C-alpha cells in the first residue's frame, strides 16, 4: 500500500513508519521542514497539503499533535494541545474528501474522549461524559474527521490509551521515580487506568490500515484495564521496589488543574471493536504491558 503519515517524527509515528515499511508498504512522511527522501512538506496552518500529495495514496494516518505533557495551568499550552490535533485532522479530512476515490483515513485520538465512567465498562458504543480538558479536545478532534466520513472514505478513529515503553513518557519518568522508591498510588487508586504496549499499538494500527472493511472508532488499550492501585503495584514489582506512598486527591487536583480528571477519573475501557475484528493482542493485562515495555530497559 501507499500510505501517507502525519506526525511521523513523534515516538509513535516513527515506530509506525518503521513497522509499515518492514511490511513492504510505501510510506511517505508529511513534514513541516524542508523535505527529504520519501517526504512531503505541508503547512496545516497555512496552505495545507501541496497539490498531488494524495495521488495514488491508499491510506492517510494522522498522529500529529502537541505533547500532552506540559503546564496544565497554561492557556497557551491548552490552546496548542487542541489546535495541533483539531486543525491537522480537519485539513487532512478535507483533503481526503476532495479525492475522486478517497483513501482511508486513520485519525489519532484519545481514550479520554469517554470521560469519567467509574466502574462502568466502556466500549466504542459508550457515550462521552463531562467537560474535562482532554475529553473536550478529543470530541472536537473526532468531529474534525467529518468531511472524510461524509465523502464516503473509510475512517478509523484511534482512541488511544497511554502507550507504555521505557523510552518514552510517561513510563520513562515513572520508572525513574519508582526505582527511587517514590512510586505512589494516585488518590483512592480505584480509578481505572487504560494502557497499551507499544507493540500492540503499532500492531493494531497496522492491522486497521490494511483491513479494508473496517471503520469507526477503535479503543487502543489492553483487554484488561487495571485500576491505578493495580498499575502502581505492577510497576513496583517490575522494578523491584515497594510502593507504599499515596498522592492525596486534593493535592493532585490543585497541582494538575484541568488535567486532574485524567489522573483521578476512571475509564474502564475494553478494545471491543478490535477484538471483534480479530486483532490478536500480544499483551492482555498490565503485567504483560509492563513486561513488554521494560524488556529492553537497563
C-alpha positions in Angstrom: 0.0 0.0 0.0 0.9 3.6 -0.4 0.5 5.3 2.9 0.9 9.0 4.0 1.7 9.6 7.7 1.5 12.9 9.5 3.2 13.2 12.9 5.8 10.7 11.7 8.6 12.3 13.7 7.0 11.6 17.1 7.6 8.5 19.1 4.6 6.6 17.9 4.8 7.9 14.4 8.4 6.9 13.9 7.8 3.3 15.2 4.7 3.0 13.0 6.5 4.1 9.9 9.3 1.6 10.6 6.8 -1.2 11.1 4.8 -0.4 7.9 7.9 -0.2 5.8 9.0 -3.5 7.3 5.7 -5.0 6.0 6.6 -3.8 2.5 4.4 -0.7 2.3 5.5 2.5 0.6 5.3 5.2 3.3 5.6 8.9 2.7 6.1 11.2 5.7 4.4 14.6 6.0 6.9 17.1 7.4 6.9 20.8 8.2 10.5 21.4 7.3 12.5 21.0 4.1 11.5 17.5 2.8 13.9 14.7 2.2 13.5 11.4 0.5 10.0 9.9 0.8 8.8 13.1 2.5 6.3 15.8 1.5 6.2 19.2 3.1 2.9 20.6 4.3 1.6 23.5 6.3 -1.6 22.6 8.2 -1.9 26.2 9.5 -1.4 27.8 6.0 -1.6 26.2 2.6 -2.3 22.7 3.8 -1.3 19.9 1.5 0.5 20.5 -1.8 -1.3 19.6 -5.0 -0.9 15.9 -5.8 0.2 14.9 -2.3 -2.6 12.3 -2.1 -2.3 11.0 -5.7 -2.1 7.2 -5.6 -2.3 7.2 -1.7 -4.4 4.4 -0.3 -4.3 5.4 3.4 -3.6 8.6 5.4 -2.6 8.3 9.1 -2.7 11.4 11.3 -0.7 11.3 14.5 0.1 15.0 14.6 -0.3 16.8 17.9 1.5 18.8 20.6 2.7 16.7 23.6 0.1 16.2 26.4 2.9 16.7 28.9 3.1 20.4 29.7 2.0 23.1 32.1 -1.7 22.3 32.8 -2.3 25.8 34.1 -1.2 27.4 30.8 -3.9 28.7 28.5 -1.3 28.7 25.6 -0.4 25.1 26.2 -4.1 24.1 26.2 -4.7 26.1 23.0 -1.8 24.4 21.3 -2.9 21.0 22.6 -6.3 21.5 20.9 -5.3 23.3 17.7 -2.5 20.9 16.9 -5.0 18.0 16.9 -8.1 19.5 15.5 -6.6 21.6 12.8 -4.4 18.9 11.4 -7.2 16.4 11.4 -9.6 18.8 9.6 -7.0 19.7 7.0 -6.3 16.1 6.2 -10.0 15.1 6.3 -10.9 17.8 3.8 -8.0 16.8 1.5 -9.2 13.1 1.7 -12.8 14.2 0.9 -11.7 16.1 -2.3 -10.2 12.9 -3.8 -12.2 11.2 -6.6 -11.5 7.9 -4.8 -11.0 8.9 -1.1 -8.2 7.0 0.6 -8.7 5.5 4.1 -8.2 8.0 6.9 -6.9 6.7 10.3 -7.2 9.6 12.7 -5.4 9.7 16.0 -7.5 10.4 19.1 -7.5 9.7 22.8 -9.3 7.3 25.2 -10.0 10.4 27.2 -13.0 11.1 24.9 -15.2 9.0 27.2 -14.7 11.0 30.4 -15.2 9.5 33.8 -17.4 6.4 33.7 -16.4 5.0 37.1 -16.6 1.2 37.2 -19.0 1.0 34.2 -17.4 -0.9 31.3 -16.6 1.3 28.3 -16.5 0.2 24.7 -16.8 2.0 21.4 -20.6 2.4 21.8 -20.3 4.3 25.1 -21.1 8.0 25.4 -18.7 10.9 26.1 -19.2 12.4 29.5 -18.1 15.6 31.3 -16.1 18.7 30.3 -12.6 17.7 31.3 -10.0 19.3 29.1 -8.8 16.2 27.2 -12.4 14.9 26.9 -13.5 18.2 25.2 -10.4 18.2 22.9 -10.9 14.6 21.9 -14.6 15.3 21.0 -13.5 18.1 18.7 -10.6 16.0 17.4 -13.0 13.3 16.4 -15.6 15.7 14.9 -12.9 17.1 12.6 -12.9 13.8 10.7 -16.4 14.5 9.4 -15.5 15.7 5.9 -13.8 12.4 5.2 -16.7 10.4 6.6 -19.2 12.4 4.6 -17.3 11.9 1.4 -17.5 8.1 1.9 -13.9 7.5 3.0 -13.1 4.6 5.3 -12.4 6.4 8.6 -10.9 4.7 11.7 -10.7 6.8 14.9 -7.8 5.6 17.0 -8.9 6.2 20.6 -5.5 5.6 22.2 -4.7 4.9 25.8 -1.3 5.8 27.2 1.3 3.8 25.3 3.9 2.4 27.6 7.5 2.0 26.6 10.7 2.6 28.7 12.0 5.0 26.0 9.1 7.5 26.2 6.9 9.4 28.7 5.0 8.6 30.8 6.7 5.3 31.7 10.3 6.6 31.4 9.6 9.2 34.1 7.5 6.8 36.3 10.2 4.1 36.1 12.8 6.6 37.5 10.5 7.6 40.4 9.6 4.0 41.2 13.2 2.9 41.2 14.0 5.6 43.7 11.2 4.3 45.9 8.9 7.2 45.2 6.2 5.3 43.4 2.8 6.3 44.7 -0.9 5.4 44.3 -2.9 8.4 43.0 -5.8 9.3 45.2 -8.0 6.4 46.2 -6.4 4.2 43.5 -9.7 2.6 42.5 -10.0 4.6 39.2 -9.5 2.5 36.1 -6.3 3.4 34.1 -6.3 2.0 30.5 -2.9 1.3 28.9 -1.4 -0.4 25.9 2.0 -1.7 24.9 3.9 -0.1 22.1 4.0 -3.3 20.1 0.2 -3.7 20.4 -0.4 -0.1 19.5 1.7 -0.4 16.4 0.3 -3.8 15.5 -3.3 -2.6 15.9 -2.8 0.5 13.8 -1.1 -1.6 11.0 -4.0 -4.1 11.3 -6.5 -1.3 10.8 -4.6 0.2 7.9 -4.6 -3.0 6.0 -8.2 -4.1 6.9 -10.2 -2.6 4.1 -13.6 -3.3 5.5 -13.1 -1.8 9.0 -14.2 1.7 10.0 -15.4 3.6 13.0 -13.9 4.2 16.5 -11.5 1.7 18.0 -10.2 1.6 21.6 -6.5 1.0 21.6 -5.9 -0.4 25.1 -5.1 -3.8 26.5 -8.1 -6.1 27.1 -7.9 -6.0 30.9 -7.9 -2.4 32.2 -6.2 -2.1 35.7 -7.0 0.3 38.5 -4.4 2.8 39.4 -3.6 0.8 42.5 -3.1 -2.3 40.4 -0.9 -0.4 38.0 1.2 1.1 40.9 1.8 -2.3 42.4 2.6 -3.9 39.0 5.2 -1.3 38.2 6.7 -1.6 41.7 7.0 -5.3 41.2 8.5 -4.8 37.7 11.3 -2.6 39.0 11.8 -4.5 42.3 10.9 -1.7 44.7 8.0 -1.2 47.1 5.4 1.5 46.5 3.7 2.5 49.8 3.2 6.2 49.1 -0.1 7.8 48.3 -0.6 11.1 46.5 -3.8 12.7 48.0 -6.6 13.5 45.6 -7.0 17.2 46.7 -3.2 17.8 46.2 -3.4 16.3 42.7 -6.5 18.4 41.8 -4.6 21.5 42.8 -1.3 20.6 41.1 -2.8 19.1 37.9 -5.6 21.7 37.4 -7.6 20.9 34.2 -5.6 17.7 33.7 -6.7 16.3 37.1 -9.6 14.3 35.6 -7.1 12.4 33.5 -5.4 11.3 36.8 -8.4 10.8 39.1 -11.1 9.9 36.6 -11.9 6.3 35.7 -12.3 4.8 32.2 -12.9 1.0 32.4 -12.2 0.6 28.6 -12.3 -2.5 26.5 -11.0 -2.8 23.0 -14.2 -4.4 21.9 -14.1 -3.4 18.2 -10.5 -4.6 17.7 -11.3 -7.9 19.4 -14.4 -8.3 17.3 -12.4 -7.6 14.2 -10.0 -10.4 15.0 -6.9 -8.5 16.2 -4.8 -10.8 18.4 -3.3 -8.8 21.4 0.2 -9.7 22.5 -0.2 -8.1 25.9 -3.5 -8.8 27.7 -3.1 -7.1 31.1 -0.9 -4.6 32.9 1.7 -7.1 33.9 2.1 -8.1 30.2 2.2 -4.5 29.1 4.9 -3.5 31.6 6.9 -6.6 30.8 6.9 -5.7 27.2 7.6 -2.1 27.9 10.6 -2.7 30.2 12.1 -5.7 28.5 14.9 -3.8 26.8 15.4 -1.3 29.7 18.6 -1.3 31.6 
